[in-house]
Amino acid sequence: MAPAIRETRDLSEFFRGKRVLITGGLGFIGSHLARALANGGSDVILVDSLVPEYGGNLMNVVGIEDRVRINISDVRDEYSFRQLIKDQEILFNLAGQTSHLDSMADPFTDLEINCRSQLSILEACRHHNPDVTVVFASTRQVYGRPAYLPVDESHPIAPVDVNGIHKAAGEWYHLLYAQTRGLNVALLRLTNTYGPHMRVKDERQTFLGSWLRAILQGEPLTIFGDGAQRRDFTYVDDAVRALMLVAAHRAAWTNVFNLGGDRPVSLLELAQLLIEANGAGEYRLVPFPDDRRAIDIGDYYADFSKIRDSLGWVPEVPLEEGLRRALAFYREHGTGYWDTSA
C-alpha cells in the first residue's frame, strides 16, 4: 500500500517551514521546484553557478526573489558547499551538465560536474549534515538504447554517451553513500522534461526547447531521420510533484524511480501536435548528423509503475496541454530566453 502523503495539500503541509537547499536552483526544473516550495512556506536556498552553458537564469525566479535566498556559487567549491548544507533538512540535488553532445566534445568538464562534484556534495553531507534527505535528479540516458519497451528500473544500464556514463556514476555514488554512510537518498530518472523556463536558445537541455523557439520565430522544426522515433515527455509541474513526493516519503530512500509521460509519441506526431497548438508551423526531415547518430537511442518510453504503485504519482498534464502552456509562456517571455547573447 502506498504511503499517505499523496495529495498536493498533504505535500504542502509536509514542506511548510522545512529548510531546503536546491542545487541548480536557478535552472529549469530547480526554479519551478523553488517556486512551489516558496509558495508553500519552505525556507529555500538556491545554489547555482550561472555558467551560461548550463541553463541557470535569474528570470526564472522573477516574483519569488523575496522568498528565496540565492547563492551564486559552483557545487565544485567544497568550502562553500560545506557551509551551505549545514542545518538543511532536504537537499534537492539538480545541478549537473545535461548536454549529451557537450559531454562527447568535452568529457573532462562533464566528469568534473557530474562525478567529482557529486562526491564533494555527498562528502559535505556525510561530514556536516548526515541527517539531510537527498533527492538526486538522474536521467533516462543511463539506460542507453532500450533492450525492451517500456523501460523499467530493472533495465540494463548501458549508456551510449559520456554524459550517461557520468550520470550513472552519480547515481551509484548516491546509492553507495546511502548503503555505507547511512545517508537518506532517493533517485529519480527523468525523461524529456519540458515547460516554461526550459532552455530554448539551443539543444543543450532537449531538442523540444529549440523547437519551441523555432516555431514561435516562424522557422521550420528540424527532425533528424524519419521522425518515427518514439519518446515520452514529462511536464515540469509533474516532475516537481515527483521530486517533492520522494523527498517526503521514507519509503523512497535507497530507491530509484522512473518518471514518464501520459503516452509515447513519435517525433513526427510531436511536431504535428506542436504545430496544431501554435496554430501554424511546418517541419522538415533532415539526415542525422554523424555526431548525433552515434549517440541516438532510437525509441524510448518509460514504465513508471514503480513510483505510481509506491507513491501514487502519475503524470497529470497531458502532452497537448503542456505544449499549449509552454507556447503561451514563451510568446510572452521568449526574448529573455532565446537571446543567444544572454
Buried (B, 14 or more C-beta within 10 A) or exposed (E): EBBEBBEEEBBBBBBEEBBBBBBBBBBBBBBBBBBBBBEBBBBBBBBBBBEEBBBBBBEBBEEBEEBBEBBEBBBBBBEBBBEBBEEBBBBBBBBBBBBBBBBBEBBEBBBBBBBBBBBBBBBBBBEBBEEBBBBBBBBBBBBBEBEEBBBBBEBEEBBBBBBBBBBBBBBBBBBBBBEEBEBBBBBBBBBBBBBBBBBBBBBBBBBBBBBBBBBBEEBBBBBBBEBEBBBBBBBBBBBBBBBBBBBBBEEBBBBBBBBBBBEBBBBBBBBBBBBEBBEEBEBEBEEEEEEBEEBBBEBBBBBBBBBBEBBBBBBEBEBEEBBBBBBEBBEEBBEEBBEEEE
